[in-house]
Structure formats: structure tokens, C-alpha cells
Amino acid sequence: MSTGAVDASLDSLRVDDRSIRLDCPEGWLRTHRHRLSVCGVHLATPEEVTHGGFVKDAIVPDAPVPLTAGRLRRITPFLADPGTPAGLCVGFGRLGGSQHRVVAAASEEAARPDFVPHHGARYALGPHAGRLVDVLTARGGTRTTTVMDPRIARYSEPAAARWVGMHYDNAWTGRGEGERYARDVRVACAERRVIHNLGPGTRSLVFALNMSALHLSDRVSPGDGRNVPTTQQLREFLAGHPDEVSNLVCAVWTTAVGELVVLPAGLALHDGSMEGRRDPSSALVFAGAFPRGAFSRM
């Protein structure tokens, strides 16, 4: 997507009670705006499917566009206000200095041959607790970072591992797989993921501001308050409604080594990205009902 097309999409952005929000003050965002950029998306081209390793109709982020002062103004309405529930918020911060032993223990657990992602032990993260999900390793230069994982049968395809593209993590919940919650319960109690960058390089998180799972639910099953749409439903919806693709606006946040993002991964369309980076990066991921402000900001 061209810079002009991104600006046009930004001009059409409308925040509502389904939108993903940035959980930070406006002044903090202005100070750190060099860490944030924006981009559009496209559905994987035949070339990207055949030679790039993406699944059919994967949602692929475009190259990021810097956050100028004008673009920052158009993003500002997506800052969380005091009443925004945690289930819609993306937070920024880092673990306390006393947590290095927890990070080391969780990394060791995830490296075991018999480790099954999403079923790790619980760890104390300061006053909060999180279930170990996995350690996600990504090499430099990749547009996205998530591949089909053969260790999770229902999350995978029988063919060779392929890039998933931007997706929802709503196949898994704290109590089991594929549970269906009413809309208000999902927003109020949704698990969020702590994505802690282990390094050695920086990495990005790409997340859509205006295509949460709640937006998609209203499009594919209007009036169905219990519907929890899947990534495949979104791919099919966008393939049938190409105008919707051009309306998606994503924020791209750069996470340095030792920093973390708190993401409502079941509701926010997202993926990691290593585009433009030479060094690889690993991220330690925990899941839990983390409240807003659970981790100090940078």
C-alpha cells in the first residue's frame, strides 16, 4: 500500500467500542512516536503463496510508514481512556529487574522436547501470574513471524509449515480450546499475552486498530453476541470484500530487548514482524488476565 493510500485509510478511521486501543498517555506516545509506525495490509498474492510460503489468502502487512505529526493526530483517538476495558488494550512496558530468574526458568521449560505450547507452567510476574505459552524465535528479514506449529494439531495444517499471516489467537483460552464467550465476557475477561523480547535483536508487533474479532463478528454474524470468529473466517470475508482490505489500518510497534507488549491476542488481529532487521530475536510469551498497567512503562 502506498503512503497516500495509508493516509486515506487513516482519514477514514473511526474509533468505537470494538476498536483496539493504545494503553499509554498522549505525551508518552508523542515522546516514543519514533517507535511506532502504521501500515495497511493485503491478501497474499499467488507469488507469496507459491514462493513466499504464506497460506492462501493470508493477511500480509504492507511496509510500515513513519508516524508523522499528522498521522499521530489521526492515531490519538485510539488512546485508551479510563473506562476502556483491558480486553481491548495494547500495553507497553518491561518486567521488573527481579524477574530475570523467572525469564530463565520459563525459557528453559519452553526448550524441553516434550513442551507443548499453551500448556506451560504458571509463573509469578511481579504481583501477577502468567501461563507460559512458548518462546517464539524469528529470523531477521521476515515480513511476519508466525508459522503453523506441528506441535498443536488443531492449530496446524497437514502440509509443510507455512506463514500464517496476521491472525487471532482465539483457538485457545485459559480453560480449554475453542470456548465461546458472550461479547461482554470476552471484552471484560479476555486473556492477554505478555510478549517479552529476549533478543538479541529488536522485533516489531503489527496489530490492526479497526478489525478486532468484535468488528469481524458484527460483519459475519450480525446480532450474534456469542460468535467468536476465526482467522479463516476473516480471510474468507476479506477475499469476498476487497474494499474492506484497503480500510484496515495497523500500528507497528518496535520492541527493544528486555521490553514487552501486553496484547489481547484473541481479539486483536496481529502478528510479529522482523522486516528490516538483520539480527534474529526470540520472544517469551505468557498468557493471563493481566490488568491495565500491570507492568511499568518505559
NUDRENLUM-988518 format. One line per field, with one value per residue (C-alpha): residue number from 1; residue in three letters; x, y, z. Coordinates in steps of 0.5 Angstrom, whole numbers, plus 500, padded with zeros to 3 digits. Layout:
N
seq NUM  ...
type ALA  ...
X X  ...
Y Y  ...
Z Z  ...
***
This chain:
298
seq 1  2  3  4  5  6  7  8  9  10  11  12  13  14  15  16  17  18  19  20  21  22  23  24  25  26  27  28  29  30  31  32  33  34  35  36  37  38  39  40  41  42  43  44  45  46  47  48  49  50  51  52  53  54  55  56  57  58  59  60  61  62  63  64  65  66  67  68  69  70  71  72  73  74  75  76  77  78  79  80  81  82  83  84  85  86  87  88  89  90  91  92  93  94  95  96  97  98  99  100  101  102  103  104  105  106  107  108  109  110  111  112  113  114  115  116  117  118  119  120  121  122  123  124  125  126  127  128  129  130  131  132  133  134  135  136  137  138  139  140  141  142  143  144  145  146  147  148  149  150  151  152  153  154  155  156  157  158  159  160  161  162  163  164  165  166  167  168  169  170  171  172  173  174  175  176  177  178  179  180  181  182  183  184  185  186  187  188  189  190  191  192  193  194  195  196  197  198  199  200  201  202  203  204  205  206  207  208  209  210  211  212  213  214  215  216  217  218  219  220  221  222  223  224  225  226  227  228  229  230  231  232  233  234  235  236  237  238  239  240  241  242  243  244  245  246  247  248  249  250  251  252  253  254  255  256  257  258  259  260  261  262  263  264  265  266  267  268  269  270  271  272  273  274  275  276  277  278  279  280  281  282  283  284  285  286  287  288  289  290  291  292  293  294  295  296  297  298
type MET  SER  THR  GLY  ALA  VAL  ASP  ALA  SER  LEU  ASP  SER  LEU  ARG  VAL  ASP  ASP  ARG  SER  ILE  ARG  LEU  ASP  CYS  PRO  GLU  GLY  TRP  LEU  ARG  THR  HIS  ARG  HIS  ARG  LEU  SER  VAL  CYS  GLY  VAL  HIS  LEU  ALA  THR  PRO  GLU  GLU  VAL  THR  HIS  GLY  GLY  PHE  VAL  LYS  ASP  ALA  ILE  VAL  PRO  ASP  ALA  PRO  VAL  PRO  LEU  THR  ALA  GLY  ARG  LEU  ARG  ARG  ILE  THR  PRO  PHE  LEU  ALA  ASP  PRO  GLY  THR  PRO  ALA  GLY  LEU  CYS  VAL  GLY  PHE  GLY  ARG  LEU  GLY  GLY  SER  GLN  HIS  ARG  VAL  VAL  ALA  ALA  ALA  SER  GLU  GLU  ALA  ALA  ARG  PRO  ASP  PHE  VAL  PRO  HIS  HIS  GLY  ALA  ARG  TYR  ALA  LEU  GLY  PRO  HIS  ALA  GLY  ARG  LEU  VAL  ASP  VAL  LEU  THR  ALA  ARG  GLY  GLY  THR  ARG  THR  THR  THR  VAL  MET  ASP  PRO  ARG  ILE  ALA  ARG  TYR  SER  GLU  PRO  ALA  ALA  ALA  ARG  TRP  VAL  GLY  MET  HIS  TYR  ASP  ASN  ALA  TRP  THR  GLY  ARG  GLY  GLU  GLY  GLU  ARG  TYR  ALA  ARG  ASP  VAL  ARG  VAL  ALA  CYS  ALA  GLU  ARG  ARG  VAL  ILE  HIS  ASN  LEU  GLY  PRO  GLY  THR  ARG  SER  LEU  VAL  PHE  ALA  LEU  ASN  MET  SER  ALA  LEU  HIS  LEU  SER  ASP  ARG  VAL  SER  PRO  GLY  ASP  GLY  ARG  ASN  VAL  PRO  THR  THR  GLN  GLN  LEU  ARG  GLU  PHE  LEU  ALA  GLY  HIS  PRO  ASP  GLU  VAL  SER  ASN  LEU  VAL  CYS  ALA  VAL  TRP  THR  THR  ALA  VAL  GLY  GLU  LEU  VAL  VAL  LEU  PRO  ALA  GLY  LEU  ALA  LEU  HIS  ASP  GLY  SER  MET  GLU  GLY  ARG  ARG  ASP  PRO  SER  SER  ALA  LEU  VAL  PHE  ALA  GLY  ALA  PHE  PRO  ARG  GLY  ALA  PHE  SER  ARG  MET
X 500  503  504  498  493  496  494  487  486  488  483  477  479  473  474  469  467  470  477  484  487  494  494  499  498  499  505  508  506  509  516  516  513  519  518  511  509  503  501  496  495  494  492  498  499  500  507  507  503  507  514  514  511  504  498  492  489  494  493  500  502  505  511  511  510  513  509  509  506  500  499  500  494  490  492  491  483  486  489  485  481  480  474  477  477  484  481  482  488  495  500  508  513  518  519  522  529  528  524  531  530  523  525  531  526  521  526  529  522  520  526  525  523  516  514  507  506  500  500  506  507  505  510  510  511  511  504  501  502  502  502  508  505  512  519  518  524  524  530  532  528  522  515  511  514  508  508  504  506  506  506  499  495  489  493  496  496  498  503  509  509  507  507  500  500  496  491  487  489  482  483  486  483  485  480  481  481  475  471  465  464  459  462  462  465  471  472  472  476  480  487  492  499  506  511  518  523  529  534  539  535  529  523  516  509  504  496  490  487  480  479  478  475  469  469  469  464  459  460  460  455  451  447  450  453  456  460  468  470  477  482  480  473  477  481  474  471  476  477  470  470  476  474  475  482  484  481  485  490  495  500  507  511  518  520  527  531  528  522  515  508  501  497  489  491  485  481  487  489  496  503  510  515  523  522  529  532  539  539  534  530  526  520  518  510  506  498  494  488  493  490  492  498  500  508  511  512  519
Y 500  507  513  516  510  509  517  516  510  514  519  514  511  511  509  505  501  495  498  496  502  504  504  510  517  522  525  519  517  523  522  515  516  514  507  507  507  505  500  497  490  486  479  474  474  468  469  470  463  460  462  466  461  464  460  462  469  470  477  480  487  492  496  501  508  513  516  524  529  529  521  522  526  521  516  520  518  511  512  508  512  511  507  502  495  491  486  492  495  494  496  497  496  491  486  488  487  482  477  475  468  467  469  464  459  460  460  453  450  452  449  442  437  435  442  443  451  454  449  451  452  459  464  470  476  481  481  478  471  468  461  460  460  459  462  465  465  469  471  477  480  476  480  476  471  466  459  453  449  442  441  444  439  444  450  447  444  437  440  443  449  456  463  464  472  476  473  472  467  465  458  458  460  459  454  450  450  454  456  461  467  473  479  483  477  477  484  484  478  476  473  478  476  479  478  480  481  476  479  479  484  488  486  489  488  489  490  492  498  497  490  487  480  484  488  482  478  484  483  476  474  481  481  474  476  469  469  468  469  465  468  463  467  474  471  469  475  480  476  477  484  487  494  492  490  498  500  496  501  497  500  497  498  496  493  493  487  487  490  488  489  486  484  482  477  473  480  484  482  481  478  479  482  482  486  491  487  483  480  475  475  471  473  469  469  469  469  471  476  482  488  495  498  491  493  499  503  505
Z 500  498  503  500  501  508  509  506  511  517  515  515  521  526  534  537  543  539  537  540  544  546  553  554  555  550  552  552  545  543  546  543  537  533  536  532  525  521  515  511  509  503  502  500  492  488  488  496  497  492  493  500  504  506  507  502  503  509  511  510  513  508  509  515  514  519  524  522  527  522  523  530  531  527  532  538  538  539  546  552  556  564  562  557  559  559  554  548  550  548  554  554  559  562  567  574  575  580  574  571  574  572  565  565  568  563  557  560  560  553  551  553  548  551  552  549  547  551  557  561  568  571  573  578  574  580  583  577  574  567  564  560  552  548  546  539  535  529  524  521  515  515  514  519  524  526  522  523  529  528  536  536  532  531  530  524  517  515  510  511  516  512  515  518  517  521  526  532  538  539  539  546  553  560  561  554  547  543  548  546  551  550  548  554  558  552  553  560  562  556  557  555  552  555  549  552  548  549  544  541  536  536  534  532  533  528  530  527  530  527  525  532  533  535  529  525  529  527  520  519  524  526  532  535  541  542  536  536  529  527  523  517  517  517  511  507  509  506  500  499  501  498  500  507  506  504  510  515  519  523  528  528  535  536  542  544  548  555  553  553  550  553  547  547  542  542  540  536  529  530  528  529  524  523  517  516  522  521  528  530  536  541  545  551  552  558  558  564  566  566  568  565  568  570  568  569  562  560
***
